[in-house]
Amino acid sequence: MENARYSTKKTHRFELRLSEQELHQFLELEKSLGISRSDIVRIRVLKNSSKMLVNTKELLHQLDQIGAELGRAGNNINQLARHANILQKRGQLGPDVITEFTSLFSEYIKVQQGLEKSIRQIIRLMRG
């Protein structure tokens, strides 16, 4: 539900003077955030803590890169597991390799769970 402060009738105007560079920057911000200039000013000036300005293009780019890294890490883990299975079948898999793999895999799972938690928090913040 929208904040009552923003859903009331707007009767007052506010003028803002900008240089050409500032105007270009402001228009780019409006475009990247997908919200109106008025809302950008209201959020920034009135400091409505329930809303956050987010550069969605940059955020999505970063999340895409994180997803790609997780995919690569998952592929590496699968390759290591296949290699360990081959060594096991040949009787060449020592307990130290199993211990090391288990330790690294446990750490990977902790990092991935932390990342998932952070992404859920980001999504909640973006929803307002």
GUKOLMAR-220760 format. One record per residue: residue in one letter; x negated, y negated, z negated of N, C-alpha, C, CB in turn. Coordinates in Angstrom, 3 decimals, always signed. Each point is the difference from the previous one (the first is absolute). Glycine has a CB too. Example, Ala and Ser with C-alpha at 12.3 -4.5 7.8 and 13.67 -1.06 7.14 Angstrom:
2
  r        nx        ny        nz       cax       cay       caz        cx        cy        cz       cbx       cby       cbz
  a   -13.190    +5.690    -7.800    +0.890    -1.190    +0.000    -0.900    -1.200    +0.000    +1.892    +1.173    -1.246
  s    -1.542    -2.223    +1.966    -0.820    -1.190    -0.060    +0.770    -1.090    -0.730    -1.184    +0.628    +2.145
// end
This chain:
128
  r        nx        ny        nz       cax       cay       caz        cx        cy        cz       cbx       cby       cbz
  m    -0.841    +1.175    +0.000    +0.841    -1.175    +0.000    -0.885    -1.237    +0.000    +1.841    +1.238    -1.212
  e    -1.465    -2.201    +1.991    -0.819    -1.192    +0.151    +0.108    -0.876    -1.236    +0.304    +0.093    +2.483
  n    -1.371    -0.770    -2.821    -0.066    -0.903    -1.137    +0.994    -1.124    +0.210    -2.425    +0.569    -0.403
  a    +3.171    -0.942    -0.643    +1.028    -1.039    +0.095    -0.592    -1.326    +0.446    +1.299    +1.153    -1.787
  r    -2.510    -1.444    +1.420    -0.654    -1.246    +0.361    -0.099    -0.136    +1.518    -1.294    +0.059    -2.153
  y    +1.148    +1.060    +2.857    -0.171    -0.036    +1.448    +1.315    +0.216    +0.746    -2.322    +0.830    -0.320
  s    +3.349    -0.393    -0.351    +1.254    +0.254    +0.688    +0.947    -1.190    -0.090    -0.282    +2.425    -0.480
  t    -0.046    -3.464    -0.306    +0.853    -1.179    -0.095    -0.186    -0.874    +1.223    -0.118    +0.079    -2.500
  k    +1.107    -0.949    +2.745    -0.041    -0.878    +1.169    -1.180    -0.958    -0.104    +2.501    +0.172    +0.243
  k    -3.207    -0.295    +0.847    -1.173    -0.879    +0.040    +0.454    -1.381    +0.459    -1.569    +1.953    +0.493
  t    +1.404    -2.954    -1.362    +0.455    -1.351    +0.340    -1.135    -1.008    +0.067    +2.155    +0.542    -1.071
  h    -3.320    -0.174    +0.650    -1.125    -0.926    -0.026    -1.051    +0.414    +1.020    +0.437    -0.477    -2.425
  r    -1.039    -0.536    +3.063    -1.047    +0.245    +0.983    -1.347    -0.365    -0.596    +1.606    -0.434    +1.891
  f    -2.608    +1.106    -1.424    -1.366    -0.259    -0.445    -0.857    -0.110    +1.245    +0.329    +1.236    -2.212
  e    -1.047    -2.324    +2.336    -0.838    -0.202    +1.175    -1.437    +0.338    -0.339    +1.546    -1.784    +0.856
  l    -2.202    +2.414    +0.091    -1.378    +0.415    -0.194    -0.793    -0.417    +1.227    +0.688    +1.953    -1.473
  r    -1.768    -2.675    +1.262    -0.859    -0.430    +1.108    -1.233    +0.907    +0.040    +0.815    -2.417    -0.194
  l    -1.113    +2.876    +1.425    -1.119    +0.914    +0.188    -0.854    -0.459    +1.176    +1.357    +1.899    -0.950
  s    -2.626    -1.555    +0.904    -0.868    -0.218    +1.158    +0.358    +1.062    +1.041    -1.894    -0.993    -1.438
  e    +1.358    +0.843    +2.651    +0.246    +0.996    +1.048    -0.490    +1.380    -0.443    -0.204    -1.795    +1.760
  q    -0.964    +1.829    -2.365    -0.560    +1.268    -0.460    +0.872    +0.612    -1.098    -2.310    -0.815    +0.586
  e    +2.757    -0.006    -1.532    +0.857    +0.503    -1.074    +1.333    +0.503    +0.553    -1.090    -1.600    -1.600
  l    +1.648    +0.862    +2.581    +1.255    +0.429    +0.614    -0.183    +1.357    +0.674    +0.677    -2.406    +0.349
  h    -1.763    +2.568    +0.406    -0.279    +1.272    +0.668    -0.125    +1.126    -1.034    -1.171    -1.229    +1.881
  q    +0.447    +0.953    -2.953    -0.178    +0.992    -1.063    +1.344    +0.345    -0.643    -2.329    -0.867    -0.426
  f    +3.159    -0.158    +0.204    +1.315    +0.204    -0.614    +0.907    +0.834    +0.906    -0.244    -2.187    -1.215
  l    +0.222    +1.895    +2.509    +0.809    +0.757    +0.952    -0.465    +1.448    +0.099    +0.417    -2.106    +1.276
  e    -1.727    +2.326    -1.326    -0.539    +1.360    +0.009    +0.431    +0.758    -1.257    -1.970    -0.788    +1.362
  l    +1.952    +0.098    -2.501    +0.439    +0.606    -1.253    +1.470    +0.389    +0.093    -1.699    -1.351    -1.275
  e    +2.509    +0.457    +1.798    +1.432    +0.273    +0.167    +0.211    +1.222    +0.889    +0.511    -2.448    -0.288
  k    -1.258    +2.506    +1.376    +0.122    +1.116    +0.939    -0.452    +1.318    -0.631    -0.366    -1.599    +1.893
  s    -0.765    +1.579    -2.573    -0.538    +1.248    -0.564    +0.824    +0.516    -1.174    -2.259    -0.725    +0.728
  l    +2.861    -0.198    -1.496    +0.799    +0.421    -1.158    +1.432    +0.341    +0.383    -1.429    -1.431    -1.440
  g    +1.893    +0.858    +2.544    +1.371    +0.269    +0.435    +1.052    -0.693    -0.852    -0.799    +2.167    +0.840
  i    +0.435    -3.278    -1.479    +0.975    -0.761    -0.782    -0.064    -1.461    +0.432    -0.206    +1.602    -1.967
  s    +1.255    -2.348    +1.643    +0.097    -1.386    +0.465    -0.995    -0.906    -0.709    +2.406    +0.380    +0.500
  r    -2.666    -1.511    +0.144    -0.888    -0.999    -0.601    +0.536    -0.454    -1.351    -0.703    -0.754    +2.286
  s    +2.011    +0.538    -2.340    +0.609    -0.448    -1.259    -0.238    +1.008    -1.121    +1.745    -1.235    +1.307
  d    -1.573    +2.514    -0.965    -0.214    +1.030    -1.028    -1.457    +0.074    -0.422    +1.914    +1.290    +0.933
  i    -2.837    -1.482    +0.017    -1.423    -0.003    -0.354    -0.273    -1.101    -1.015    -0.614    +0.909    +2.274
  v    +1.121    -2.097    -2.002    -0.229    -1.128    -0.909    +0.666    +0.272    -1.344    -0.129    -1.591    +1.956
  r    +1.374    +2.059    -1.933    +0.697    +0.279    -1.268    -0.772    +1.013    -0.854    +2.195    -0.486    +1.132
  i    -2.637    +1.562    -0.492    -0.704    +1.049    -0.739    -1.314    -0.530    -0.555    +1.057    +1.751    +1.457
  r    -1.815    -2.436    -0.608    -1.304    -0.507    -0.431    +0.130    -1.098    -1.040    -0.910    +0.582    +2.230
  v    +1.801    -1.535    -2.001    +0.100    -1.161    -0.886    +0.718    +0.339    -1.292    +0.000    -1.477    +1.993
  l    +1.076    +2.204    -1.902    +0.800    +0.291    -1.190    -0.514    +1.214    -0.761    +1.958    -0.994    +1.149
  k    -2.933    +1.694    -0.575    -0.646    +1.141    -0.659    +0.997    +1.043    -0.495    -1.832    -1.528    -0.667
  n    +2.714    +1.928    +1.543    +0.951    +1.051    -0.330    -0.768    +1.309    -0.106    +1.910    -1.213    +1.170
  s    -2.116    +1.692    -2.366    -0.844    +1.180    -0.212    +0.625    +1.285    +0.526    -0.922    -1.128    -1.991
  s    +2.208    +1.126    +2.291    +0.602    +1.228    +0.509    -0.246    +0.168    +1.493    +1.738    -0.158    -1.777
  k    -2.265    -0.874    +2.431    -0.314    +0.107    +1.420    -1.477    -0.262    +0.196    +2.327    -0.721    +0.645
  m    -2.889    +1.371    +0.331    -1.425    -0.128    +0.256    -0.199    -0.193    +1.496    -0.585    +1.438    -2.014
  l    -0.275    -2.356    +2.380    -0.325    -0.177    +1.404    -1.049    +1.037    +0.379    +0.543    -2.485    -0.092
  v    -0.242    +3.258    +1.113    -0.890    +1.064    +0.421    -0.205    -0.113    +1.504    +0.771    +1.510    -1.893
  n    -2.008    -1.468    +2.306    -0.295    +0.051    +1.416    +0.226    +1.442    +0.439    -1.692    -1.930    -0.126
  t    +2.880    +2.194    +0.648    +0.386    +1.375    +0.293    -0.868    +0.632    +1.080    +2.314    -0.584    -0.660
  k    -2.737    -0.198    +1.652    -0.851    +0.570    +1.045    -1.305    +0.503    -0.596    +1.023    -1.542    +1.696
  e    -1.649    +0.729    -2.532    -1.270    +0.398    -0.615    +0.202    +1.177    -0.952    -0.832    -2.365    +0.200
  l    +1.903    +2.318    -0.984    +0.269    +1.092    -0.928    +0.212    +1.306    +0.754    +1.012    -1.625    -1.621
  l    -0.206    +1.589    +2.679    +0.246    +1.213    +0.770    -1.283    +0.505    +0.659    +2.356    -0.758    +0.402
  h    -3.196    -0.154    +0.052    -1.289    +0.392    +0.581    -0.860    +0.720    -1.044    +0.110    -1.962    +1.595
  q    -0.182    +1.390    -2.792    -0.792    +0.612    -1.070    +0.572    +1.353    -0.404    -0.632    -2.280    -0.814
  l    +1.963    +2.376    +0.696    +0.622    +1.279    -0.365    -0.240    +1.040    +1.093    +1.760    -1.222    -1.336
  d    -1.743    +0.785    +2.601    -0.286    +0.915    +1.100    -1.419    +0.531    -0.102    +1.628    -1.225    +1.451
  q    -2.580    +0.355    -1.778    -1.386    +0.433    -0.156    -0.144    +0.973    -1.161    -0.771    -2.180    +0.951
  i    +1.468    +1.904    -2.048    -0.044    +0.899    -1.153    +0.561    +1.370    +0.379    +0.229    -1.966    -1.569
  g    +0.893    +1.956    +2.300    +0.602    +1.257    +0.446    -0.941    +0.794    +0.887    +2.237    -1.066    -0.145
  a    -2.939    +0.373    +1.035    -0.956    +0.674    +0.884    -1.134    +0.616    -0.816    +0.566    -1.604    +1.861
  e    -1.073    +0.867    -2.855    -1.072    +0.529    -0.866    +0.475    +1.237    -0.755    -0.949    -2.317    -0.248
  l    +2.171    +2.265    -0.278    +0.535    +1.166    -0.708    +0.114    +1.192    +0.944    +1.260    -1.516    -1.562
  g    -0.846    +1.248    +2.789    +0.091    +1.077    +0.988    -1.350    +0.624    +0.278    +1.946    -1.142    +1.013
  r    -2.980    +0.299    -0.863    -1.350    +0.521    +0.236    -0.482    +0.818    -1.198    -0.502    -1.973    +1.483
  a    +0.781    +1.462    -2.681    -0.420    +0.728    -1.205    +0.705    +1.350    -0.066    -0.403    -2.178    -1.213
  g    +1.686    +2.197    +1.540    +0.745    +1.260    +0.011    -0.572    +0.985    +1.002    +2.034    -1.241    -0.689
  n    -2.396    +0.736    +1.875    -0.628    +0.867    +1.011    -1.315    +0.564    -0.499    +1.085    -1.333    +1.803
  n    -1.883    +0.502    -2.457    -1.280    +0.465    -0.552    +0.214    +1.094    -1.037    -0.985    -2.263    +0.412
  i    +1.975    +2.071    -1.255    +0.302    +1.006    -1.027    +0.412    +1.314    +0.660    +0.710    -1.816    -1.611
  n    +0.122    +1.733    +2.648    +0.407    +1.221    +0.707    -1.197    +0.704    +0.631    +2.235    -1.032    +0.447
  q    -3.151    +0.273    +0.140    -1.193    +0.598    +0.597    -0.865    +0.675    -1.062    +0.050    -1.739    +1.807
  l    -0.195    +1.082    -2.957    -0.781    +0.600    -1.089    +0.664    +1.275    -0.510    -0.836    -2.277    -0.644
  a    +2.147    +2.253    +0.546    +0.715    +1.191    -0.474    -0.168    +1.153    +0.990    +1.669    -1.465    -1.198
  r    -1.573    +1.175    +2.499    -0.208    +1.041    +1.011    -1.422    +0.564    -0.085    +1.688    -1.126    +1.500
  h    -2.653    +0.240    -1.658    -1.391    +0.436    -0.108    -0.203    +0.869    -1.253    -0.742    -2.094    +1.216
  a    +1.352    +1.676    -2.315    -0.099    +0.785    -1.241    +0.635    +1.373    +0.182    +0.041    -2.117    -1.355
  n    +1.071    +2.190    +2.084    +0.643    +1.296    +0.252    -0.901    +0.910    +0.840    +2.255    -1.114    -0.129
  i    -2.925    +0.524    +1.114    -0.932    +0.793    +0.814    -1.148    +0.527    -0.859    +0.593    -1.372    +2.031
  l    -1.170    +0.499    -2.860    -1.080    +0.434    -0.895    +0.485    +1.074    -0.967    -1.045    -2.270    +0.183
  q    +2.269    +2.125    -0.676    +0.568    +0.976    -0.937    +0.117    +1.371    +0.674    +1.275    -1.845    -1.184
  k    -0.786    +1.854    +2.424    +0.144    +1.272    +0.730    -1.347    +0.673    +0.251    +2.058    -0.908    +1.081
  r    -3.094    +0.106    -0.939    -1.350    +0.541    +0.229    -0.713    +0.329    -1.314    -0.127    -1.327    +2.120
  g    +0.766    +0.990    -3.221    -0.612    +0.240    -1.301    -1.116    -0.982    -0.325    +0.581    +2.379    +0.269
  q    -0.554    -3.542    +0.359    -1.062    -0.989    -0.178    +0.440    -1.214    -0.819    -0.936    +0.757    +2.165
  l    +2.137    -0.709    -2.683    +0.521    -1.155    -0.746    -0.362    +0.133    -1.474    +1.903    -0.257    +1.643
  g    -2.774    -0.624    -2.097    -0.432    +0.040    -1.397    +0.932    -0.794    -0.902    -2.348    +0.260    +0.774
  p    +2.315    +0.032    -2.058    +0.876    -0.689    -0.957    -0.301    -1.497    -0.098    +0.166    +2.133    -1.276
  d    -1.399    -2.531    +1.531    -0.329    -1.425    -0.069    +0.708    -0.786    +1.106    -2.230    +0.584    -1.006
  v    +2.385    +0.012    +2.182    +0.714    -0.661    +1.102    +1.477    -0.147    -0.361    -1.635    +0.950    +1.690
  i    +2.215    +0.081    -2.271    +1.411    -0.042    -0.408    +0.209    -1.068    -1.064    +0.252    +2.447    +0.535
  t    -1.150    -2.493    -1.505    +0.107    -0.994    -1.066    -0.098    -1.416    +0.559    -0.992    +1.643    -1.613
  e    +0.037    -1.865    +2.510    -0.181    -1.329    +0.609    +1.219    -0.392    +0.825    -2.482    +0.370    +0.060
  f    +2.988    +0.559    +0.748    +1.171    -0.281    +0.826    +1.208    -0.326    -0.878    -0.895    +1.524    +1.798
  t    +1.106    -0.740    -2.831    +1.129    -0.232    -0.899    -0.094    -1.367    -0.655    +0.158    +2.455    -0.414
  s    -1.349    -2.840    -0.008    -0.215    -1.304    -0.621    +0.297    -1.134    +0.976    -1.732    +1.022    -1.489
  l    +1.190    -0.930    +2.694    +0.221    -1.038    +1.011    +1.470    -0.081    +0.405    -2.335    +0.350    +0.829
  f    +2.970    +0.794    -0.673    +1.408    +0.019    +0.391    +0.876    -0.590    -1.108    -0.427    +2.029    +1.435
  s    +0.126    -1.740    -2.676    +0.749    -0.574    -1.129    -0.125    -1.517    -0.019    -0.373    +2.101    -1.316
  e    -0.827    -2.597    +1.574    -0.224    -1.453    +0.048    +0.776    -0.629    +1.157    -2.284    +0.316    -1.017
  y    +2.292    +0.361    +2.158    +0.750    -0.493    +1.157    +1.483    -0.107    -0.337    -1.690    +1.033    +1.556
  i    +2.233    -0.031    -2.216    +1.426    -0.013    -0.361    +0.301    -1.168    -0.941    +0.108    +2.512    +0.277
  k    -0.987    -2.784    -1.238    +0.203    -1.130    -0.914    +0.012    -1.330    +0.760    -1.113    +1.310    -1.838
  v    +0.177    -1.461    +2.761    -0.071    -1.235    +0.796    +1.257    -0.144    +0.860    -2.529    +0.139    +0.039
  q    +2.948    +0.938    +0.581    +1.186    -0.043    +0.850    +1.251    -0.333    -0.820    -1.069    +1.677    +1.548
  q    +1.213    -1.108    -2.719    +1.152    -0.311    -0.853    -0.006    -1.467    -0.425    +0.010    +2.371    -0.816
  g    -1.186    -2.902    +0.499    -0.104    -1.414    -0.353    +0.374    -0.899    +1.163    -1.778    +0.576    -1.630
  l    +1.352    -0.188    +2.813    +0.331    -0.757    +1.203    +1.500    +0.037    +0.271    -2.268    +0.511    +0.935
  e    +2.872    +0.646    -1.074    +1.451    +0.119    +0.190    +0.747    -0.896    -0.987    -0.296    +2.365    +0.820
  k    -0.146    -2.400    -2.060    +0.620    -0.852    -1.016    -0.136    -1.472    +0.392    -0.505    +1.722    -1.780
  s    -0.669    -2.120    +2.239    -0.225    -1.387    +0.414    +0.871    -0.376    +1.183    -2.335    +0.158    -0.836
  i    +2.466    +0.731    +1.792    +0.836    -0.277    +1.171    +1.458    -0.154    -0.414    -1.601    +1.276    +1.463
  r    +2.087    -0.447    -2.371    +1.377    -0.144    -0.485    +0.193    -1.348    -0.694    +0.163    +2.496    -0.272
  q    -1.154    -2.945    -0.493    +0.082    -1.303    -0.663    +0.043    -1.132    +1.029    -1.238    +0.938    -1.983
  i    +0.425    -0.829    +3.021    -0.002    -1.017    +1.061    +1.369    -0.062    +0.668    -2.468    +0.366    +0.385
  i    +3.044    +0.787    -0.095    +1.318    +0.037    +0.639    +1.043    -0.644    -0.902    -0.637    +2.095    +1.235
  r    +0.599    -1.803    -2.536    +0.950    -0.631    -0.928    -0.172    -1.503    -0.034    +0.004    +2.070    -1.371
  l    -1.244    -2.557    +1.364    -0.250    -1.449    +0.004    +0.503    -0.661    +1.273    -1.990    +0.381    -1.439
  m    +1.806    +0.302    +2.561    +0.433    -0.563    +1.280    +1.516    -0.093    +0.080    -2.046    +0.934    +1.077
  r    +2.732    -0.005    -1.718    +1.467    -0.037    +0.015    +0.546    -1.146    -0.857    +0.021    +2.482    +0.361
  g    -0.858    -2.951    -1.307    +0.420    -1.104    -0.858    +0.787    +0.511    -1.099    -0.010    -1.540    +1.836
// end
